[in-house]
Every structure is written in C-alpha cells, then in structure tokens.
Amino acid sequence: MSVESSEARPDCDVIVIGGGVNGTGVARDCALRGLSVALFERNDIAFGASGNSSGMIHGGPRYLTYDPEVTHTSCLDSGHIQRIAPHLLFRIPFLAPVYRQRRGAKLTLFGYDAFFDLYDKYQPLKRGKPHVRLSADDLRRLEPGLVADAVGGVTFDEWGIDGARLCIGSMVDAIERGATVRVHTTVSEVLKSDDGRATGVRWRDRLTGESGTTTGLVVVNATGAWAPITAALAGLPPRAARVRPGKGIHVFLDRRLTNYAIVASAIDGRQVFLMPWQNMSVIGTTDDDYYGDLDAVVASADESRYLIQAAERVFPSVRQARAIGTWGGVRPTLWGWGVNEDKLSREHEIVDHARHGVDGLYSMIGGKLASYRIFAEEMTDVIAARLGNTAQRRTHVSPLPGGDEAVDPFELTRGVAIDALTAARLEYRHGSRALRVIERMKQSPREARVVCECEPVTEAEIRYVAEHELACTVDDVSRRTRLGLGSCGGMRCALRCGAILADARQQSPERGRRSALAFLDGALARRLSIVGPAQARQEALALSVLRSELGADEESA
Amino acid sequence: MTAPRVLVVGGGAAGTAAAWSAGRAGARVTLLHAGPGATALYSGALDREPWSERARPSAADELTVAFAVALGIWRLGGQPARISTLHGELRPALGRDRALLDLAPFAGKCVAVADALHREHDPRLLVRALEASPWARSARTRFELRDVPGLLDESEQNLSSYDLAKRFDDPERSALVARALTAGGEAPAAWLLGPWLGLEVDVAGLLTEAVGVPVGEVSSPPGGAAGGRFEWARDRLLADQGVSVERGVATEISRDGAGWVVTAGDRQVAAERVVLAFGGVQAGGICLGAVRPEEPLSLAFRASLAGELPLELDGEPVDRNSTLFGVDFVARGVDVLSRVGLAADGAAVRGCSGLYAAGDAIAGRPRAVLEAIAAGIAAGAAAAGA
C-alpha cells in the first residue's frame, strides 16, 4: 500500500501502537523530548500484561547468579520509578520459609542467606531493606498462619505497584505534553511508501466505528504479546516480531490474610507467592504457553486450583477465605525453542524492521514491568537518533502526574463528605491529582457519594477518569479505580457506574447499561473458575437477583 | 386416616406457596428455612419469565393469584404493570409489590420524581434514564425532578434502603412525607420515590390517600425493602395458617421407613412427605459440596443432602461427567448455575417417593417468581395428597 507524496508533512513524528507499559512509556518519553506522538490502543490502556501482572517493581534477584548487571539495572530503575511515582508504590516484605521435608533444608537455608547477602548490595539503589535470616521461632512469631514445620527462612524486600495506574500516569503525562491518544482504536494496517518505508497507520475506533489514517515518521510496535500480529499488519511474517506468549494468572481472595508476601512451591516445584494487596490477598502466578485469544484471557479452573493448592500448603487458612476473582495476562517473553516457560528470558530487545524490508518500523519485544522505563528510554534513544532529536532523557527525574508532591489523605477529607479510607485510596491512585477530584466534590457535593463500596470509589472519581483518563466503559473505569473488583463483583455498583459514565460522556443511559452488563459478564467469567462449593449458590443467587434489574433493550412500544 | 405430616425446606416464594397449598389441602405443615434467599432479595416485580427474554406475557393462574391475595402485599391479575427499575428502565411486569408505582396509566402525563439523593438511588440519573426510555417516549410520559426538602436527612443518605423503609413505617414519618409532597407546586399525575416506602405498613397506600395522586416507588435493589416486605408477609401468612416454622440449614435427608428425616444442625425433623424448595434459583434447590472430604480441591456438584438425589442440567444428568472435578462451570457458560435442578417428574423428585421439589429452576424458568410459586403450589398439593 502506498500513500501519496512523501514530501507531505506527516501528522506526527512518532506513532506508537499499544497502550501497555512500554507503549505509554515510549509515548511519554517522546513527548518529554518534544516529539509529537500519536498512540493507538486496540482495547484499553493496560488491558494486557501491564494491567494484569503481579504488580511488582522488583529488583530481579533471579538474575543475580548469572547476570548481576541486570540486577543492578533493575534495582537502579526501581529507584527511578519510586522517585517519579512515589504515591503508586508500596513496600512488600517477603517471607521465604524453608521447610523440613525438603532434603538438606538447613543447607538450603544457608544458601538463601548467602544469596541474599549478595542481593543486599543492590537494595540501597531501590531503598530496599537488607534481608534478615529467621529462625523457626521468628517465623512463627511474624506469621502464625504459616504451617509449623519450617526450619527457618529469610526476608527480602520488594516494591509493589498498580501497573494500570502506572500506564495511566504515563499516558496522561504524554497527553499533557501534546500527544494524541486513542483508546479502543485498533490499527488495521501499517502504511508503507513505495520503497517500503513505514509512513503511518490506518485505524478504526471499535466503539464508534470511526476510521482514518495517521501518518508519522516512525512507527513503534509496542503491543506485547500481540507483537507478531501487529508486525503482520505491515506485511511482515509474524516471526519478524516473535514472542513466546506466556499466560500468567492470579487469584485474589476477599481478605488480607497476612502482612507479608509469602513464597510457596507449587506441585511442579515452581515458586508462587501469596501477597497482601490492600484489604485483599493475591496468589500468583502461573506461566504457561498461550495461543488463545489475546483479547479474552481468562484463568481456567485448573490454573486457579494449581495456585490455591500451592498457597494452601504453606498457609492453610487460604482455604477459609473466599476467592473473589482472577486476572490473567500474557507475557510477551522473548522467543526460544525447547525452553521451559520459567527459564525464558525476561529481557527485552528492539527489532529494527529495516532488516525485514520495512524501514521506520520498530518492534519492542519482551521486557517486564520493572524495566519498562529503561526499555522505553532505549527505544526513544533510537527514535531520537533517527529524527535528529538531541533533547535530554528526563523520564527518570520528571515526576508522573500526581507524583510531584505528597498529600495527606486526612487533609483531603476536610470540607468534603468522604471518609479517610476513601481519601487514602484516592490518594494512592492519583497522588497530588487527588486534589482535583476533591475539588469536584466541593463544586458538586453529590459527587462525594461512594458508588463502589468495596474499594471505595466515589462518583467524582468516576467522572474524573472519564474526563481526564479516557475511560469509555465501566471496564475502563474499573481498570483505573478498581471499581467492582471487591467481593460483590460489581453487583452493587456497575449499573450506577454505567449511568454516571453515560451522563459524563453525554451518551444514552442505554449505552451505560450495556457497558455495565458487559463488565458484569466479564467479571463473572473471571470468577467462575474459582467458584467454591459454598460460593456457587451465592453466585447463582447474586446473578439471578441482578438479572431482575437488567433487561434487554426496551421493546419499541 | 390422619393428615400427612409435610415438611417444607425453604422459605422463599416456592416454599411458602408449598406450605400454603399443603396446609389448604389439610396437611400438618412444618417449614424449615435458613434465612433470606432469592425471594428475599427480589426487586418487587412478579413475572412468569425473565423479562429480558421478552416472551408474550401470559396471565398467572388462579391458584397463584389466590396465593398472592393470601400474602396480601402484591398486586397481581389484571393488566400488566409498567414499573421503573432502580436504574430507570421501564419494564413490564405481570404483578408487583403494591408499593411499586405502576406507570402504565400515565401516558401523556407528568410524573414527579422526588429529588432525594440516597446511596442506592440517584433521582437525577433516574430521570435521565426514564426520559430516554422508548416506552416513555412513545407514551409521551414526562418526568420532572422535584425538590422535596426534608424527605431524607443527610445521615439517611447512607442508610441501606431496607433500614430506611423501616423508618417510613412510623406514621409520623409518613405524615411528614405527605405534607412535604403536597407543599407547593402544581400537583403531578403521580409521585415516584425511592424504594423505601415501608416494610410492614403500606406506606405507598397511605401516601396515595393523603396526597391525592398515586405515590409509589421504583423497584428494590438486592436485599432492599421489597424482599423485607415479602419476609414479613410470609411470616404472617404462615402464622395465620398454623404452619410451624423452624430456622436452620438442612444438611441431610434420609429415609425413615416410608417417610423421611431431615437433619438441620443438631435437630431432626421427621415427616411423611418432604418438599425441597430451598435455594430457589440457587442451583435449582441443591447445595454444592466437596465430593471427597479428604480431597478438598474437588468441586463436584452434589446435593449436600445424603441420599441419592438425581440432578439435571438441561435434561442431562449432572452426576455423569468426564472431569475429575465434576461439572465444568466454565465450559457450560456463566448461566449454568441457574439451570441446575433436581430431576423432577412434575412436582415429585424422580425415583424418590414422598419427596417433592419446587422452585423456579424446577419449573424450568429460572428467575421467575410466579413460576416458582406455581411449582410450589403444585408440590404442596401433591405432598398433601393421599
């Protein structure tokens, strides 16, 4: 496909396909360096692996033994992310118990201790605390819920983050610096000039049906597990941007069982963890080759049981908690043949498709949440060099929206009718931008009303994310605010959220209802695989009750 | 020959109807229930099929109407009503809780919506949805948001609508509301309020009388006032009928000669005939339990009641399946839970003499209260029969 004269001025410098952590990261970096950017996301920001990861900015201790340079970079970058988005990070102290049944348990413990001695050298880079070696008694005291036959263990320190909020932060910053971002807009073709140079994209908005073309000097394929599909849109064979897609799922439980993340072994010897997340607990994660529909990744019953079984062996009260949902994503790991999923490299690489005959098209392959910033920076360096841009790298010092200053949640509650918990969650998600949401409540006190009580999320925040963070559907709102992810599964809030969203976006109430329904169907599909014996009845009940409120389109009378 | 002793397990619409019908047929009836179930969480609307399926409405049968009359809180029979859901969809309903406003008579008229913000009810968004609804547009029914000072105080905005409805039972409160609705402004054709118009008292009726135009409410959220009214009316009906009511979760049912013994906790209740009406739509009146206690991860369908109760899903027995974990919920789709039921021949459980089943899943119409009642009436009568 050829487009008119290459002399015509393109619509922008850089076109980014994909709104995950890498795509939004590149868009932000380019915008910070003064390049004009257009980003296209087929679903929603953080729809794929970025919004469905374990949510950890870890230091990469697993690389320490064979590639300490990677650990060094990871820790350094973790420190940078803490600086630019301090509100989004929370400390996760890990406990790694060592159990008696394992042969040579004492030796294993000694090995752990020595290993983390080494890792401690990198901890200051990310404000991490040094590890502590624990006796069996120490372990019991710290976490009485652990099964009793440990010989000891170690602690180590990592950082958690809300991956979706990180992507939203990058996106908002990019937009405020002039970037154009289109969500729910799929790229149907990468346009090329007669001599094979990438010149732009043809796109279609999946919600409105609107379509068009946008031209640019460089096209970046930052579509994660979708990368081979995206490459094919430029007429390349899928292997030109090959990944080995690895599905990872998490199960979350309705209560906070422990204040520590706990390392456990699954039946196949893989390491999994049980981790506190606000008032819930999360068990993660699996790693399996995945060749299904990337737009509909749902945890299977087998995967969920695998995780719960593993966590239960070290922390039996997992069984008493109620599993209220799962999330799943597909890692875009670097391709390799004959390698076990866990052994695949989590490294990243930039593919310059000039070598496949499409100049100006780059694919970002692999990577992980913790190293998104540096990956985006490397990509932007390539783009800048190509376009003769010499602006400085600033993503490690320039704060993300809301990360510029700390605000006190208790101060936020002054003069508005919200409680401290609502304010604290708001502050976690938005940092200093929480003040803007509070300002809405002052202008319109109705908006202080809590819509989702599990999280909690106010009407003001729903309207704010609709107006400033490109939330188009109830699902999008949920991704940005965690609305509807609590134990009621959105039963009490989804319809109201849909009505508010339709009002904020000046759409018909009917459209709001459809959006709520779609969210509820998705939530139920994600919950179905972990429904337990007693829960199945309640789920059926909840479903039936909800249906009484939901109809198909009104008949035209 | 003495009257048979009938035990009804379940206190929802189906169980209550079964107890009522068995009692009328002369049985000595005991009803065992474990607390709020599907009916206690209903919206106040009565249908014979899920309204979203839009089948042609067919009138309820005579016995069902007679049950509704006995219960005393429903309007059933006559023209289908047009009610507003909590979120402003105007849906048809064969019958309704008497507090729900029927909008069908107000074509071409103006209905006032009281602007009282509550955490489960936003009048502003409600009016927006009502105005956009195709029914209101074609009927030219208009909706007007009206400020009614003092309808709710600020602390009540966060009260559950159930608790709020309880407060409206107070006669002083409803008198106050009546004054607020008549104070100033042209009288509308009707008033539409939030779902809080009383639990035990017919507040909607009192207000309609005092204000001079129909006053009613939107349908209830799950666990709201409509379910509370049903439970209250049920208890009154069962007491009037001399049905003895016990609270408890049935955990086991076993043969006892020609009759049955049902275990609930540490109690045992013997009866010649048993009607299983627990759970309603909840998986068609069955519990789910681990098949092998030593293997807690197994998650098969099975009645928690001992004894072989045959289960069906879409006409197929569910005890035969090819996975270690029983029925695969995921593969069967999200609706699977409301489609499982006891294998039944009419009201009787297939292959179990003296055992009857009732509920909307038994009736093959999940989520339809009137069908659950019809199934309950049939099961109660069959159980009481010679």
Interface residues (C-beta under 8 A of the other chain):
Chain A: V298 S300 A301 R305 I308 Q309 R319 R446 R449 V450 M491 R492 L495 R496 A499 I500 D503 S508 P509 E510 R513 D521 L524 A525 L528 S529 V531 G532 P533 A534 A536 R537 Q538 E539 A540 L541 A542 L543 S544 V545 L546 R547 S548 E549 L550 G551 A552 E554 E555 S556 A557
Chain B: G37 A38 L41 Y42 S43 A45 P50 W51 S52 E53 R54 T85 L86 H87 G88 E89 L90 R91 L117 R119 E120 D122 R124 L125 R128 A129 A132 S133 P134 W135 S138 A139 Q157 S219 P221 P222 G279 G280 V281 Q282 A283 C287 L288 G289 A290 P296 L297 L299 F325 D328 F329 V330 V334 D335 L337 S338 P366 R367
